[in-house]
Structures are given as structure tokens and as C-alpha cells.
Amino acid sequence: MSFSIQPGERTTNFWTPLRSVLTLTALVLLASFGVSSCGKPADATDNTNTPKATVTVNASSPGAGANAPKTAPASTGPTSLTDSVLNADLKTMEGKAFKLADLKDKVLVIDLWATWCGPCRSSTPELVNLQKEYGPRGFEVIGLDIDPDSDTVEDVQAFAKEFNINYKLAFADREMAISLMRGGNIPQTMVVGRDGRIVEHLVGFHPVRTPEKLRAAIEQALQ
């Protein structure tokens, strides 16, 4: 079967000059910044203000003026762990209770994540490697799932099995998550010194830059 254009009909090329420029611009931005993060899944039914799932790049929004900032203003977040965070009652997926205060003699990496977050999946193998590499030196990774309303214990256990996770996993309630986060996107990963001070706080994941920054901050905190 063949199709023909009838007299008077117009045909348009999908790759118009404008679409070509916009596509090229998006690719350049992704290549330049490369850090991906995500928010709440698009099919979620909760009415929180958490962003829907997306890959985030630091670019101005469509239609913004030439002088518009390239990044939205972000919360600076805490500079150290508060007493309420340190003493929050947490429970591993196996049901063992603990508090971050129990780990005060260790350097910590606290990872804020959820099972539905694609960049979180990308970052998890690096966290497993960090626990293997630095664990013997007084270091521990703590993975805090920020979405107990969507993720179940079974979801997290399946995730842990898939990635051979070798560190503690627990749920962070909404209050704890908000007190730790800078903005709404995950993963967010922070390096915490033995004194409770946050040495590094990273939002999103880049396969090269994120591991480099985490290792540098961990080495600094372990000294």
C-alpha cells in the first residue's frame, strides 16, 4: 500500500530548525552537567509537594529570559546532624532498632533514596563499594528510604538482595527526611564526620564526579 500527498495538502518535516536546535541544546546540557536525580513517581497518588519523576539538569526553564539563573534557588540544608535526627528511632529491614547517635564514633555516609528512583539504582553499587573499602576504618553507610508510604519492607528487601547491599537500610519518616534534604530530589548523599558535622552533601548522581567527591570527603573525615 502506498500513500500520496493530495493537491493542496501540506507536509512538514519533524526536524524543523527549531526542534533541531532544542534537541541539540538538551543533549549538550546533559553532557555538560550529567547529574541525574528524581522525585516522586508520576503515578503516585499522594498529595505532597515532592516533584514527580524526572532527570534533572541545571538549566533554565523554557521561556526564561537570557538573564534568568541557570539553577533554581536551593535550600542550603543542615550543616550538622540535629539531636532529633541523631536520636530518631530507626529500624533495619530485619527489625533491629538503632539510632544514628549509636554510631557517633564512626564516619557516616547517609543516603536518602527510594526503590523507584532510577539514579538511586545507579548510585547503589558505589555505596556497596564504599562500605567494603572503608568499613574496616570506622566507617558506615546508612541508606534511608524516604518514601515509606510507597515502598514496603518487601520492596526494600528485594532491592537489597538485587544489589547485594552490605549496609544498614531503614525508613526515614517525612519529618526526618525534610530536615535532612536540600530540595525534593533524590538521591541525596551526605558524608558526616564523627562530630556530627556534614562534610559533604551531594544531590543527584554522576558516575564519575559523585564517587570522586564522596571519596575525597570520606578521606578527609577519617583523618
N, C-alpha and C positions, 0 to 999 in steps of 0.2 A: 504494500500500500504506500502511496506517495502523497505528499501534501504540497500544495502550491499556494502562493500568495495571490489572492484575487486583486483585481484592479481596485485602487482606492484604499487598500489595506496598508497599514504601516508596520514595519518590522523594526525592532530595536535590538541592539546588541547589549547583553547583560553587562559586559565590561566597558561601561562608559568611562570617559576620562575621570569623572569624579569618583566613581566606585573604585577604579584602579588606584587612585591616589590615597583614598581612605584605607583600602586594604593594605597597601604598602606601608602606610603610616602605622597601622596596628601591628604589623609584623616587626617593624623597626622598634616600636615601643617594647614589645615582648622580648626582643633580642637584647635590648638595652637594659631593661630593669630585671626581667626574668624571675622575679619573686612572685610566687603564686600563693594565694590564700583563699579561704572560702568561708561563707557564712551558713545560715540555716538552709536546709534543702528546700527547693522550690515547692515541694508538695506538702510541706509542714503545715499543720493546721493551728499552731499556737499563735497567739496574738502579741508576741513580744516584738521588740524593735530590732531583733537580730537580723542582719542583712541576709538575703537569700543567696543560694549558692552561686558563686561566680569566681572567675580568675581575676585577680586584682592587679592592675599595673598602675604605676604612679603617673597618670596622665590627666590633663584637664578634661572636664566633661564636654560632650558635643555642644557646640554653640557658645562655649565660653569665649570671652574676649581674649585678645592677644596678650593682655597683661594679667590674665587670671592665673592664680597659683597652680602649679603642677600637682600639688598634693593637697588634700583636704586637711584642715587643722586636726591634729590628733591629740588625744589625751596623753599627758606625759607618763601617767601611771605611777605606781608607788616606787619609792627609791629603796625601800626595805620591807620585809615581811612584817605585817602588823601582828599584835598579840592575838587578835581574833582569828587571823589566818593560821598562825603558829599553833593555836590551841583548838582549832576546829576538829571535831570528831570525824575521822575518816575511817573507811573500811575497805580492805582489799576485796577483790572479786572472790576470794576464798573465805571471806567473812572475818578476817583478822583485823581488829581495831588498832589504829595508830594515830599519832599526831605528828605534824611536821616538827613540833618542838622536841619530839623524841630523837630527832636526827640533827640536833643543833651542833654536834661535833663534826658534821660532815659538810662537804661542799655539795650542793644540790643542783640538779637541772630539773626545773618544774616545767612540764609540757602540758599545755592546755589544748585539748583536741576533742574529736568525736569520730565515731566509726564511719559516718557518711562523708567525711571530709577527704577529698582526693589528695590535696597536698599533705595532709596528715599521714596518709599511707606512704607517701614518698619520703617523709622525714623519719618514719619509724625505724627503718633499718639503721639509720645513722645513730639513733638513740640507743639501739641494741649494741652497736659497736662501741659507743662511748661508755656504756656500763661495763662491757668486757675490758676495755682498755684502762679505765680509771678507777673501777670498783675497788681494787686492792689498795688504792692510795687514799681511802677515806672519802669516797665519792658515791653518790647515789642519784639515779634518775627516778622521778616520780611523775607518772602520767595521770593527769586529772581530766577525766571526761566531763565536759561542761554541759552536757545535754542529757541528764538522767530522765527527762520527760520522754525522749525518743529512744535512746539507747537502753537496752536491758542488760542485766548481768550476763545473760547468754550471748548477746551481741558482742560484748567486750571480751568474754572468754574465747569466743570464736576468732575474734580479731587477734587476740594474744597468741592463740595456737597457730594461726596462719603465719604470723611474723616471728614466732619463737621468742616472744618478749621475755626478757630476763630481769625486769624491774617491776616495782610496785605499780599497780593500776587501781585507781579509786574514782569515785564520783565527787565532783565539786558541786555544791548547791549553787543556786543563782547568785546569792549574796556573796559567796566566796569568789565565784568566777568574776563578777563585776568588779570586786575590789582588786583583783589581780590584773585584769585585762587593760590593754590600750586599744580602744575601739572594739568593734564587734567581730572582726575576722579572726580565724584560726588557720593553722596552728600559731600559737604564741609560745615561745620558749625562753625561759629566763634562767640565768646562772646565778645562784645565791651562795654567797660566802658563808663561812662558819659563824660570822657575826650577824647573819640575817640580812646583810646588805645585798641588794640586787646589783650584780656586777655588769650584767648584760641582759637586755630584753629585746628579743627579735620577734617580729611579726611576719608571718609567711615563711616560705621555704624556698631557697635557691640551692640547687645541688652542689654548687662549688662554694659560694660565699658563705652560706649558713654554717656548714661544718667547720670552715676555717675560723669564723668568728667565735663559734662555740668552743673550739679547742683552745683558742688564744685566751678566752675568758676563764676557762676551767684551769688552765695552767697558771694564770695569774692568781686565782682564788686559792689554789693548792699550795702556793709558795708560803 
